[in-house]
Amino acid sequence: MRQTKGLTVSQEQVFSDWKEREALAEAMIPLIGKVYRDSNVEVSVFGRSVVNRSVISILKSHRAARMLEHTIMSVHETHPVIEVMQGLKLSNVHVDIGKLAKGYREHANGQTLQAYVAAALAGAVNKGNGKTQTDVVLYGFGRIGRLLARLLIDKTGGGQSLRLRAIVVRKGGDNDLIKRASLLRRDSVHGTFQGTITVDAEQNALIANGNVIKVIYSDSPDSIDYTAYGISNAVVIDNTGKWRDEDGLSLHLRATGVAKVMLTAPGKGIKNIVMGVNQKDILDTDTILSAASCTTNAITPILKALNDKYGVENGHVETVHAYTNDQNLIDNYHKGDRRGRAAGLNMVLTETGAAKAVSKALPELEGKLTGNSIRVPTPNVSMAILNLNLNTAVERDELNDFLRHMALHSDLQKQIDYTDSPEAVSSDFVGSRAAGVVDGLATIATGKKNCVVYIWYDNEYGYSCQVIRMLQHVTKTALPAYPVED
């Protein structure tokens, strides 16, 4: 090919196209930010949020169309959609501009883009002011607590309907605030905090991206007067796992200024909620709820989809789970079997209650599943293997097509994701917001009534996203999604 300044013509075209798409993505950032800050409109591309994202992140979000929809989606199509949205009086909604652009491409029927988008978003106009604020308190500031803090801080700037007001910990020393700030700022698995964090020793607070977060030192939940910190009717999220039943968790409700309590662990004798599956069980009168476990959240939405479509007769769940803080770093005494052996050096066979816990959210599977777990020497991202006997025979391609569709077009879109990358390994799923990601290339189904489905899940971040979704549901701050799909 003809050479020009060391590049072939085709290379120049590719480079020029990239620069053009890069410029369009850059132009989208202030438009996305404006509707988010002014009107609490969250924007996504095929389920991938593009609020507060970089140019590269926006471009990468468009690649989801190649994987899930087997189609090419470009910022050339989505940029005009976000421009049209600026002229609409949208408020307090979630808008998927990828789906809008694809819908216009396939179903415009002679309409202008302005007319098509306006019609698709007609129900999203003037959905209220979205300024009602719910105070949130994190009781405990470990792995899940710090990720919840990051997620809550990231949401500040829209309707501000959820505000992280305080964290409650036991004081670790004179430099406690500095250490808490450092742990929030830096994370060996999830990377650095996107923003600024400063310590306000006078207020005994951390200031993260403009959010003043009080640090309250206490050894007992019922001894705190949150109103003394300007906090009232708060939702307390207990990340400690110290109390798992109603008697223990009700200690939080005895504190002044607390309205509800959420537990980030399997609960005993209380409602265990898996978002996407049984959130309708939550009543306004419920004051104590559990978000179940990371594994239960990863497998239950997919089990629900499979049971609704094919029927699940019975099955076995095996989890290959990253090691956690409840294991020993080197061999030492541990009250649990096997968990006393060095976590970084061994695969550790242990029990999991996730298989039995599924029935708490999905009663149809009561007594149908068994389960075990193997802890492995990786710090994050786990895998669940569902070996199921179905009521209906199914081929591999049909099963994968169904799960791919569920990941993009169903009510379980936020819970289920899908990949068919031949190179994907566990570290590629760090930061996944889905409860579970189906690995389509690993699916086994041969036209008989049994199948094996492999599910990746970020047992820290993906689970934390599920907790936030549950928090939004409990506080009635979840945004309705548009365009509405059949």
C-alpha positions as CSV (number, residue, x, y, z in Angstrom):
1,M,0.0,0.0,0.0
2,R,1.0,3.6,-0.5
3,Q,3.2,4.9,2.4
4,T,2.5,8.3,3.9
5,K,4.8,9.5,6.7
6,G,5.5,5.9,7.7
7,L,1.9,4.8,7.7
8,T,-0.1,2.9,5.1
9,V,-3.4,4.5,3.9
10,S,-5.4,1.9,5.8
11,Q,-3.5,2.6,9.0
12,E,-4.1,6.3,8.6
13,Q,-7.8,5.6,8.2
14,V,-7.9,3.4,11.3
15,F,-6.0,6.1,13.3
16,S,-8.2,8.9,12.0
17,D,-11.3,6.9,13.0
18,W,-9.9,6.3,16.5
19,K,-9.2,10.0,17.0
20,E,-12.6,10.9,15.8
21,R,-14.3,8.5,18.2
22,E,-12.0,9.6,21.0
23,A,-13.1,13.2,20.4
24,L,-16.8,12.3,20.4
25,A,-16.4,10.3,23.6
26,E,-14.6,13.3,25.2
27,A,-17.5,15.6,24.0
28,M,-20.0,13.2,25.7
29,I,-18.5,13.5,29.2
30,P,-19.8,17.0,30.0
31,L,-23.2,16.2,28.5
32,I,-23.5,13.0,30.6
33,G,-22.3,14.9,33.7
34,K,-24.8,17.7,33.2
35,V,-27.9,15.5,33.1
36,Y,-26.5,13.6,36.1
37,R,-25.7,16.5,38.3
38,D,-28.7,18.7,37.3
39,S,-31.4,16.1,36.8
40,N,-30.2,12.9,38.4
41,V,-30.2,11.0,35.1
42,E,-27.8,8.1,35.0
43,V,-26.6,7.2,31.6
44,S,-25.3,3.7,30.5
45,V,-24.4,1.9,27.3
46,F,-25.8,-1.6,27.2
47,G,-25.9,-1.7,31.0
48,R,-22.4,-0.2,31.5
49,S,-22.6,3.0,33.4
50,V,-20.8,6.0,31.7
51,V,-21.3,8.5,34.5
52,N,-18.0,9.8,35.8
53,R,-16.1,7.7,33.4
54,S,-13.0,8.4,31.3
55,V,-12.9,8.6,27.5
56,I,-11.4,5.1,27.2
57,S,-14.1,3.7,29.6
58,I,-16.8,5.2,27.4
59,L,-15.3,3.7,24.3
60,K,-14.9,0.3,25.9
61,S,-18.5,0.3,27.1
62,H,-19.6,0.3,23.5
63,R,-17.8,-3.0,22.9
64,A,-20.4,-4.7,25.1
65,A,-22.6,-4.6,22.0
66,R,-20.1,-6.8,20.1
67,M,-20.3,-9.5,22.9
68,L,-23.9,-9.4,23.9
69,E,-25.7,-8.2,20.8
70,H,-23.3,-9.3,18.2
71,T,-23.5,-5.9,16.6
72,I,-21.2,-2.9,16.3
73,M,-22.1,0.2,18.3
74,S,-20.2,3.4,18.0
75,V,-20.1,6.8,19.7
76,H,-21.1,8.1,16.2
77,E,-24.6,6.7,17.1
78,T,-24.7,7.4,20.8
79,H,-23.3,10.9,20.9
80,P,-26.3,12.3,19.0
81,V,-28.7,10.5,21.4
82,I,-27.1,12.2,24.4
83,E,-27.3,15.5,22.6
84,V,-31.0,15.1,22.0
85,M,-31.5,14.2,25.7
86,Q,-30.2,17.7,26.7
87,G,-33.3,19.2,25.2
88,L,-35.7,16.9,27.1
89,K,-36.9,17.6,30.7
90,L,-35.7,14.3,32.0
91,S,-35.3,13.7,35.7
92,N,-34.6,10.8,38.1
93,V,-34.2,8.1,35.5
94,H,-31.7,5.7,34.1
95,V,-31.3,5.9,30.3
96,D,-29.4,3.4,28.2
97,I,-28.2,5.3,25.2
98,G,-26.8,2.2,23.6
99,K,-30.2,0.6,23.5
100,L,-31.8,3.8,22.2
101,A,-29.2,4.1,19.4
102,K,-29.7,0.4,18.4
103,G,-33.5,0.8,18.5
104,Y,-33.4,3.9,16.3
105,R,-31.1,2.1,13.8
106,E,-33.5,-0.9,13.6
107,H,-37.0,0.6,14.2
108,A,-36.9,4.3,13.3
109,N,-39.5,3.8,10.5
110,G,-38.7,7.2,9.0
111,Q,-38.7,9.1,12.3
112,T,-36.1,11.7,13.0
113,L,-33.7,10.8,15.9
114,Q,-35.2,13.6,17.9
115,A,-38.7,12.2,17.5
116,Y,-37.7,8.6,18.2
117,V,-35.8,9.5,21.4
118,A,-38.5,11.8,22.6
119,A,-41.1,9.1,22.2
120,A,-38.9,6.4,23.8
121,L,-38.3,8.6,26.8
122,A,-41.7,10.2,27.1
123,G,-42.3,8.5,30.5
124,A,-39.0,9.7,31.8
125,V,-39.9,13.4,31.7
126,N,-40.4,15.2,35.0
127,K,-40.1,12.3,37.4
128,G,-39.9,14.5,40.5
129,N,-37.0,16.5,41.9
130,G,-35.1,13.6,43.4
131,K,-33.7,15.6,46.3
132,T,-35.0,13.5,49.2
133,Q,-32.0,12.5,51.2
134,T,-31.5,9.3,53.2
135,D,-28.6,9.2,55.7
136,V,-26.5,6.0,55.5
137,V,-24.1,4.8,58.2
138,L,-21.5,2.0,57.7
139,Y,-21.0,0.0,60.8
140,G,-17.6,-1.6,60.2
141,F,-15.1,-0.5,57.6
142,G,-13.5,-3.7,56.3
143,R,-13.3,-5.0,52.7
144,I,-17.0,-4.6,52.0
145,G,-17.4,-1.5,54.1
146,R,-14.8,0.4,52.1
147,L,-16.1,-0.7,48.8
148,L,-19.6,0.4,49.8
149,A,-18.1,3.8,50.8
150,R,-16.5,4.1,47.4
151,L,-19.8,3.3,45.6
152,L,-21.8,5.7,47.8
153,I,-19.3,8.5,47.3
154,D,-19.3,7.9,43.5
155,K,-23.1,8.5,43.5
156,T,-22.8,12.0,45.0
157,G,-23.5,14.7,42.5
158,G,-26.8,13.5,41.2
159,G,-30.0,13.7,43.2
160,Q,-27.9,13.0,46.3
161,S,-30.7,10.7,47.5
162,L,-28.2,8.5,49.4
163,R,-25.6,10.2,51.6
164,L,-22.9,8.4,53.4
165,R,-22.8,10.3,56.7
166,A,-20.7,8.2,59.1
167,I,-18.7,5.1,59.6
168,V,-18.6,3.3,63.0
169,V,-15.4,1.5,64.1
170,R,-13.4,0.7,67.2
171,K,-10.5,3.1,67.6
172,G,-7.3,1.5,66.6
173,G,-4.8,4.2,67.9
174,D,-3.8,7.8,67.8
175,N,-3.4,7.7,64.0
176,D,-6.7,5.9,63.4
177,L,-8.1,8.6,61.1
178,I,-5.0,8.6,58.9
179,K,-5.0,4.8,58.6
180,R,-8.7,4.8,57.7
181,A,-8.2,7.4,55.1
182,S,-5.2,5.5,53.7
183,L,-7.2,2.2,53.5
184,L,-10.0,4.0,51.6
185,R,-7.5,5.8,49.3
186,R,-5.5,2.7,48.3
187,D,-6.6,-0.8,47.7
188,S,-4.3,-3.6,46.5
189,V,-7.1,-5.3,44.6
190,H,-9.4,-2.5,43.4
191,G,-6.8,0.2,42.8
192,T,-6.7,3.8,44.0
193,F,-9.7,5.8,45.0
194,Q,-11.0,8.0,42.1
195,G,-10.9,11.4,43.8
196,T,-9.5,13.2,46.9
197,I,-9.5,12.2,50.5
198,T,-8.5,14.4,53.4
199,V,-8.5,14.0,57.1
200,D,-10.3,16.6,59.3
201,A,-9.0,15.9,62.8
202,E,-11.1,18.7,64.3
203,Q,-14.4,17.2,63.1
204,N,-13.0,13.6,63.4
205,A,-14.1,13.0,59.9
206,L,-12.9,12.0,56.4
207,I,-13.7,14.3,53.5
208,A,-14.0,12.4,50.3
209,N,-14.9,14.2,47.1
210,G,-16.6,16.9,49.2
211,N,-18.5,14.3,51.4
212,V,-18.0,14.9,55.1
213,I,-18.0,11.4,56.7
214,K,-18.0,11.3,60.4
215,V,-15.9,8.6,62.1
216,I,-17.6,7.4,65.2
217,Y,-15.8,5.2,67.7
218,S,-18.0,2.7,69.5
219,D,-18.0,-0.8,70.9
220,S,-21.7,-1.2,71.0
221,P,-24.4,-0.3,68.4
222,D,-27.1,0.7,71.0
223,S,-24.9,3.3,72.7
224,I,-24.7,5.8,69.8
225,D,-26.8,8.9,69.5
226,Y,-26.6,9.6,65.7
227,T,-28.7,12.7,66.0
228,A,-25.8,14.3,67.8
229,Y,-23.9,14.1,64.5
230,G,-26.9,15.5,62.5
231,I,-27.9,12.1,61.4
232,S,-31.6,10.9,61.5
233,N,-33.8,8.1,60.2
234,A,-30.6,6.5,59.0
235,V,-30.1,3.1,57.3
236,V,-27.2,1.3,59.1
237,I,-25.3,-1.2,57.0
238,D,-23.6,-3.7,59.3
239,N,-20.5,-5.1,57.6
240,T,-19.0,-6.7,60.7
241,G,-21.0,-10.0,60.6
242,K,-20.8,-10.0,64.4
243,W,-24.6,-10.1,64.7
244,R,-26.7,-12.2,62.2
245,D,-30.1,-12.6,63.9
246,E,-32.9,-10.3,64.9
247,D,-31.9,-10.0,68.5
248,G,-28.3,-9.0,67.7
249,L,-29.1,-6.7,64.8
250,S,-31.9,-5.0,66.8
251,L,-29.2,-3.4,68.9
252,H,-28.8,-0.9,66.0
253,L,-32.4,0.0,66.2
254,R,-32.0,1.0,69.9
255,A,-29.6,3.7,68.8
256,T,-31.1,7.2,68.4
257,G,-31.5,8.2,64.8
258,V,-31.7,4.7,63.2
259,A,-34.7,3.6,61.0
260,K,-33.5,0.4,59.4
261,V,-30.6,-2.1,59.5
262,M,-29.1,-4.1,56.6
263,L,-26.6,-7.0,57.1
264,T,-23.9,-7.8,54.5
265,A,-23.9,-11.5,55.4
266,P,-26.4,-14.4,55.5
267,G,-29.0,-13.7,58.1
268,K,-30.5,-16.1,60.5
269,G,-34.3,-15.9,61.0
270,I,-34.6,-12.7,59.0
271,K,-35.3,-12.0,55.3
272,N,-32.4,-12.8,53.0
273,I,-32.8,-10.7,49.9
274,V,-31.1,-11.3,46.5
275,M,-31.8,-8.3,44.3
276,G,-33.4,-9.3,41.1
277,V,-35.0,-12.3,42.7
278,N,-37.0,-11.7,45.8
279,Q,-36.8,-7.9,46.5
280,K,-40.6,-7.9,46.3
281,D,-40.6,-9.7,49.7
282,I,-39.4,-6.4,51.3
283,L,-42.2,-4.6,53.2
284,D,-42.1,-1.0,54.2
285,T,-42.4,-2.2,57.8
286,D,-39.3,-4.3,57.6
287,T,-36.5,-2.8,59.7
288,I,-33.9,-5.7,59.6
289,L,-32.9,-7.3,56.4
290,S,-30.0,-9.4,55.1
291,A,-28.3,-9.0,51.7
292,A,-27.3,-12.7,51.8
293,S,-23.8,-13.8,50.7
294,C,-21.7,-13.0,47.7
295,T,-22.1,-16.6,46.4
296,T,-25.8,-16.7,46.9
297,N,-26.1,-13.4,45.0
298,A,-23.9,-14.7,42.2
299,I,-25.9,-17.9,41.6
300,T,-29.5,-17.2,42.5
301,P,-30.4,-14.9,39.7
302,I,-29.0,-17.4,37.1
303,L,-30.7,-20.3,38.9
304,K,-34.0,-18.3,38.8
305,A,-33.6,-17.7,35.0
306,L,-32.8,-21.3,34.3
307,N,-35.6,-22.6,36.6
308,D,-38.2,-20.3,34.9
309,K,-37.1,-21.4,31.4
310,Y,-36.2,-25.0,31.8
311,G,-37.0,-26.1,35.3
312,V,-34.3,-27.3,37.8
313,E,-34.9,-30.8,39.1
314,N,-31.8,-30.8,41.3
315,G,-28.1,-30.0,41.2
316,H,-24.8,-29.3,42.8
317,V,-23.0,-26.0,43.3
318,E,-19.2,-26.0,43.7
319,T,-17.5,-22.7,44.4
320,V,-13.9,-21.9,43.7
321,H,-13.6,-19.0,46.1
322,A,-10.8,-16.4,46.7
323,Y,-9.4,-16.6,50.2
324,T,-10.8,-14.2,52.8
325,N,-9.9,-12.5,56.1
326,D,-11.4,-15.4,58.1
327,Q,-8.5,-17.6,57.0
328,N,-5.0,-17.7,58.5
329,L,-2.1,-16.2,56.5
330,I,0.1,-18.9,57.8
331,D,-0.7,-22.2,59.6
332,N,-2.2,-21.5,63.0
333,Y,-5.1,-22.4,65.3
334,H,-8.5,-21.7,63.8
335,K,-11.9,-22.7,65.2
336,G,-13.0,-23.8,61.7
337,D,-11.9,-27.0,60.0
338,R,-9.0,-26.5,57.5
339,R,-9.2,-22.7,57.5
340,G,-6.3,-22.6,59.9
341,R,-3.9,-23.6,57.1
342,A,-2.0,-21.0,55.1
343,A,-4.5,-19.3,52.8
344,G,-1.8,-18.2,50.3
345,L,-0.3,-21.6,49.9
346,N,-3.2,-24.0,49.8
347,M,-6.4,-24.9,48.2
348,V,-8.7,-25.3,51.2
349,L,-11.8,-27.5,51.0
350,T,-14.6,-26.0,53.2
351,E,-18.3,-25.8,53.4
352,T,-20.6,-23.2,51.9
353,G,-24.2,-22.5,52.9
354,A,-24.9,-20.8,49.6
355,A,-26.6,-23.8,48.0
356,K,-29.1,-24.1,50.9
357,A,-29.4,-20.3,51.2
358,V,-30.7,-20.1,47.6
359,S,-34.0,-21.4,48.8
360,K,-34.4,-18.4,51.1
361,A,-34.7,-16.2,48.0
362,L,-36.0,-18.9,45.7
363,P,-38.3,-21.3,47.6
364,E,-38.9,-23.4,44.5
365,L,-35.4,-24.8,44.9
366,E,-35.8,-25.9,48.5
367,G,-33.9,-29.1,49.1
368,K,-32.8,-29.4,45.5
369,L,-29.2,-28.2,45.7
370,T,-26.0,-29.4,47.4
371,G,-22.8,-27.4,47.7
372,N,-19.2,-27.3,48.7
373,S,-16.4,-24.7,48.4
374,I,-12.7,-24.6,47.7
375,R,-10.8,-21.6,48.9
376,V,-7.9,-20.9,46.5
377,P,-4.8,-18.6,46.8
378,T,-6.2,-15.6,44.9
379,P,-7.3,-12.4,46.8
380,N,-10.5,-11.7,44.9
381,V,-12.9,-13.0,42.2
382,S,-14.4,-16.4,42.6
383,M,-16.2,-19.0,40.4
384,A,-19.4,-21.0,40.9
385,I,-20.0,-24.1,38.9
386,L,-23.6,-25.1,38.6
387,N,-24.1,-28.8,37.7
388,L,-27.8,-29.0,37.1
389,N,-30.4,-31.6,36.1
390,L,-33.2,-29.8,34.2
391,N,-36.8,-30.7,33.4
392,T,-36.2,-29.8,29.7
393,A,-33.5,-30.9,27.4
394,V,-31.3,-28.1,26.0
395,E,-28.4,-27.6,23.6
396,R,-25.3,-25.5,24.5
397,D,-25.9,-22.8,21.9
398,E,-29.6,-22.4,22.9
399,L,-28.6,-22.2,26.6
400,N,-25.9,-19.6,25.9
401,D,-28.2,-17.5,23.7
402,F,-30.8,-17.5,26.5
403,L,-28.3,-16.4,29.1
404,R,-26.9,-13.8,26.8
405,H,-30.4,-12.4,26.3
406,M,-31.0,-12.4,30.1
407,A,-27.8,-10.4,30.5
408,L,-29.0,-7.6,28.2
409,H,-32.8,-7.5,28.0
410,S,-34.3,-9.0,31.1
411,D,-35.2,-7.7,34.6
412,L,-32.0,-9.5,35.7
413,Q,-29.8,-7.4,33.5
414,K,-28.0,-5.8,36.5
415,Q,-27.5,-9.2,38.1
416,I,-26.4,-11.3,35.2
417,D,-23.6,-10.6,32.8
418,Y,-22.1,-12.8,30.0
419,T,-18.8,-13.3,28.4
420,D,-17.5,-15.5,25.6
421,S,-13.9,-14.3,25.6
422,P,-11.4,-17.2,25.1
423,E,-8.8,-15.4,27.1
424,A,-10.7,-14.4,30.2
425,V,-9.3,-15.3,33.6
426,S,-10.3,-14.4,37.1
427,S,-8.4,-11.0,37.3
428,D,-10.4,-9.8,34.3
429,F,-13.5,-9.7,36.4
430,V,-12.1,-7.5,39.2
431,G,-14.5,-4.5,39.4
432,S,-17.4,-6.3,37.7
433,R,-20.7,-4.8,38.9
434,A,-22.8,-7.9,38.0
435,A,-23.6,-10.4,40.7
436,G,-22.4,-13.1,38.4
437,V,-20.9,-13.4,34.9
438,V,-21.7,-16.5,32.8
439,D,-18.7,-17.9,30.9
440,G,-20.4,-19.0,27.7
441,L,-17.3,-20.9,26.3
442,A,-17.3,-23.1,29.4
443,T,-21.0,-24.1,29.2
444,I,-21.7,-27.8,28.8
445,A,-25.0,-28.9,27.4
446,T,-25.5,-31.7,24.9
447,G,-29.2,-31.8,24.2
448,K,-30.0,-33.8,27.3
449,K,-31.6,-32.7,30.6
450,N,-28.4,-31.8,32.3
451,C,-26.0,-28.8,32.0
452,V,-23.0,-27.3,33.6
453,V,-22.8,-23.5,33.8
454,Y,-19.7,-21.6,35.0
455,I,-20.1,-18.2,36.7
456,W,-17.4,-15.7,37.5
457,Y,-18.1,-13.2,40.3
458,D,-16.2,-10.4,42.0
459,N,-17.0,-11.6,45.5
460,E,-16.2,-8.1,46.9
461,Y,-17.2,-5.5,44.3
462,G,-20.0,-7.3,42.6
463,Y,-21.6,-8.2,45.9
464,S,-21.2,-4.6,47.1
465,C,-23.1,-3.4,44.0
466,Q,-25.9,-5.8,44.9
467,V,-26.0,-4.3,48.5
468,I,-26.2,-0.8,47.0
469,R,-29.1,-1.9,44.7
470,M,-30.9,-3.3,47.8
471,L,-30.3,-0.1,49.6
472,Q,-31.8,1.9,46.8
473,H,-34.8,-0.4,46.7
474,V,-35.3,-0.2,50.5
475,T,-35.1,3.6,50.4
476,K,-37.1,3.9,47.2
477,T,-34.3,5.7,45.4
478,A,-33.8,3.2,42.6
479,L,-34.2,4.9,39.2
480,P,-36.6,3.5,36.6
481,A,-34.9,2.3,33.4
482,Y,-35.5,3.6,29.9
483,P,-36.0,2.6,27.1
484,V,-38.7,0.3,28.4
485,E,-38.3,-3.1,26.8
486,D,-41.0,-5.7,26.0
